[in-house]
Amino acid sequence: MFSGIDEVDWASMEHAYGPADDVPVLLRGLASADPAERESALDGMYGAVHHQGDVYACTLACIPFLFELAVDPDVQDRGSVVELLTSIGGFDLDEDDDEIDEDEIEGAANYAMAAAAVTAGAEVFFELIDDEDPGVRMAAPPALATLHRHPVRVLDLLRERLPAEPDEEVRLALVEAAGRVALRHRPLAGRVARWLTLLVDRERAPGLRLAALAQLARCSPDELPRDVVPVVSGLLRELRTAPGGAPDADPDTEPEADAEAEPETDPVGCPDLSRAEQVAAPTLVGQLRALSAQDGAGRGAPWTADLLRTLHVGLDDRVGDRTALLVDQLRSPDRWQRIDAVRMSGGLIRAWRGAYGELVALVGDQLADPEPRLAEAASHVLEELFSLAAPTADALAARLAADPGGWVKEWASGPPGLGSTVKALARLGDARAVPALAAALELPEVPHDVGFAVAHLGRAAAPLAPALRRRLAGVALDEGAYDRASPLLAGLTGLRAGEATPEVLRVLRGAPEYRGEWLRTAALRALGSFGPAAREAVPELRAMLRRPGTATEAAEALWAVAGDRDAVLPVLTEGLGSDQVHDRRAAAAALGALGPQAAVVAPRLRGLLAHDELWLRVDAAIALWEVTGRPEESTEVLLTAWEKNRHVRVRVAECLARMGPVGPASTAAQVLRAELSSVRRHNALDGGYGSHDTYEDEKLLALCRQALQGTGKTGKGSTT
């Protein structure tokens, strides 16, 4: 084995962390008899040689040696080697992509060479399909589906192997591989769908039937049975009652696995590892394996969650079916199924619009479950729902009262933060969150997100104003002032607590050099929110009109406090000519607040409607309408921006709603109705999300309906 490995000039190559002269050690480590050494070597391969999926020259040089390892029966953990080969060779380079930068040409060539090299050797995966090692047999089907040049031959092998395969998880891998073939070779999708349909109809094993349904949803969703929800729900019941599955039980009864658990320190179902092994795994690969084992321990069918996630992805915009399926899961006596359902409910609501009242209420019911992982997952989902979490207000309040230890979360690094339950209740504007916030304000270090919670509560949080003022008055104005003062300033801004003007002025006057501009901006926003109640700040605000960096914010605050047009207008007009787009946007927004009193700047704003920066065009168009009262030229710019960038839609809809009901036959009305009829959230992203995405989309829907008021039109996307 490894013949010729020392003849390769590894030192002339590089990987993610420098010279690749350590690659031979990693390759030999993959063949070690020591499990720890194999794991460390695999970690090095993924961490350096194939870093985040990259392919380097040294990655290409490894391929022949990885194939040697994969076929040597004396090597252990060969399934991991097959998976590594599949990852290296499985990159799809779009031949029609003509937008590759010059800097990317070498990388693209490496991907193409890797795909060619691994595909050329893919015949060996046929030999591994009946290997003695179940890990190898599990890795071989996806490798064949991804890499082999003859997909029909691969499909025939998968069908032939399925009846003979004794291991259930390998059988699931065979079915998953068929779905992958259908996705990569669309002409074969019908053939794959017919086989999967036969498995759904005739196969007795519920796990395999569920796997077939998941792959049908993935590659041929139109072939799913009409009654897919009751079918899947029935399969989940079978899995619970099958030998080794979680038995049906009273939801209020603790499973036996919980009897010896220590919820304060160990997650329920954690594998029987030593405490040292649980605390620190030596490699990233080891940590991932430990997490996977921990998440699957105690489950009768640990792969069920993956199958259900695949099914949900395939069901796509069938929100009603997906919701009904999750509702059924959340009523299951099996806690694991409910944990999976809670997590998937968050993903569904985050990406799709729908009627979620019943689903959200059932997520709220999990807050009272004694299993900490389930209750914590539910609180995290509800934290992101804002007003959609209204059906769970009482459940959130009950959990908050029962768990004062969870009001604030401490982290290994960085400031503390509020617990999910506190944030969820505060985002509902529920005054029952106030005691938790009051307690947080008494801590030595105030949680960084207290101010945002106070802002959502509004006047319900008024009793917190004295504590906010007291803590702000005690903030040392040193290099850490911004971190300590910004949560307090945000809270006072949300309360519009004009009585705090003296404390805010102290911060404004004494802001240190480090992050001083940020701190002054936060203080100016607070004073602006106070309005005329902050009149004693007027001299300071006038002086700051001449200070670079915060002149626009000072002018905006001065207008809100004193309405001094003559002092403010020249500063904001000058801001429109700034070299920085951010400053020009801020000036335009501030000028809009002046309304007709800033009509003199209309030509300047009109000149920005053709600016290259879309967000500046939007801000200028809104300000132009605000100062002239004429919507025609602004509306055209706003609707064009709406189509070009979905993330600008809330800002545009706010303006359209303030303009008043749009004409039923207008272009604006058509655009708004189209938005309301869409079931996909406007800001949904594949592979990522923000904590306020659902809030922003629900706000957009409300604004669209408001702007359309009087047209008698709503959309199926309505959620309230």
Disulfide bonds with the S-S distance in Angstrom:
none
